[in-house]
């Protein structure tokens, strides 16, 4: 059997608060976007890449409880590619299925009601 690796590491800023829901089978899943920047040489403009993240189970619950827009995070996971059809056109898509998430932003003060 041959070995292969599909591992991705990203460090960036959360683009929107996690959307969390349960599947029909009761599993929790969270989705949010992550922005990373690419710097270009010789004064060219910086480029932002957006990544769609998917978290399952306890990681989804952690994201719901602690991750907010603007937070800086470290994630490890794998890339999954797919496609869907819209108006007869096949559109490729990708997502990062997160295996590990670390908050890098300083802790926030609890909200006071």
N, C-alpha and C positions, 0 to 999 in steps of 0.2 A: 504494500500500500504506500503510495506517495504522500508526502506531507505537504501541506499548504497553510498559508497564514492570511487571515483577513482581519487586521487590527488597525484601528485608527485612533490617534490621540489628538485632541483639539483643546486649545485654551482660548477662550473668547468671552464675549458678553452676551447675556441672555437678551433676545430681541422682543420677547413677549412673555407674560406670565404663563405658566403651564396650564394647558387644558387637560383636565383629568376626567375620565369616565370609566365605567365598568363594561366589560364585554358581556355578551349573552350568557357566558359561562361563569361570570362573577369575577373575572380577573381585572385588576386595576391597570389602566394604561394612561400614560401622560405623554403629551406632545408639546414641544416648544421649539423655537428657533434660536440658533446660536450664530453670532457674527464673529468672523475672524478677519483680520486684515493682512493683506499682502503689500509689502513695500516694494516699490519699483525703483530701479536705479536712476541716478542722474536727474533728480528733481521731477520725475514723472509723478502723476497722481497716484495716491494710495488706492488700493482696490479692496472692497469689502466682499467677502464670500459669505453666503447664508447657508446654513446647514439645518435640515429638519431632524430633530432628535425624537426618539421614541424610547420610553422607559416603562418597564413592567414591574408589577408586584410592589415590593417594599421600596424600590427606587422611585416608582411613580408616587407613592405616598410621601416619601421624603421630598420630592420635587414640589408636590402640592403644599406641604407644610413650610418649606424653607426657601425655595427658589423664587426670585422675583425678577421682573424686567430690570435690566441694567447690571445685575450681578455678574461678577467675573467667576467663571467656573472652569474646571479641568474635567474632561470626560474621556473615557476609553470605551471603545465599542467596536462594532463591525459595520461595514457598509453593505446595504442591501439595495439592489437595483430592481426596478419593475417598470411597468408602463401602463398607461390607460388610454382610452380612446375618447376624444372629444370632437364632435362634428365630423366624424369619419377620419380624423387624423390621430395617429398613434403618437403619444407624448411620453418620452422617457422620464422616469423619476428615480430619486434615490433618497434613502434615509439612513441615519446612523442609529443602530440599536445599541443603546448604552448599557454597559456592563458595570461601570464604575463612574461615580460622580463625586467631585470634591469642590466645595465652596471655597473660593479664594478671596471673596469680598469680606471686609470686616463685618462682624455681627451687628445687626441693627438693634436699636432700642425697641422694647415691646411697645405696641400701639396702646395708647391710653384712650379709653372711651369716655 
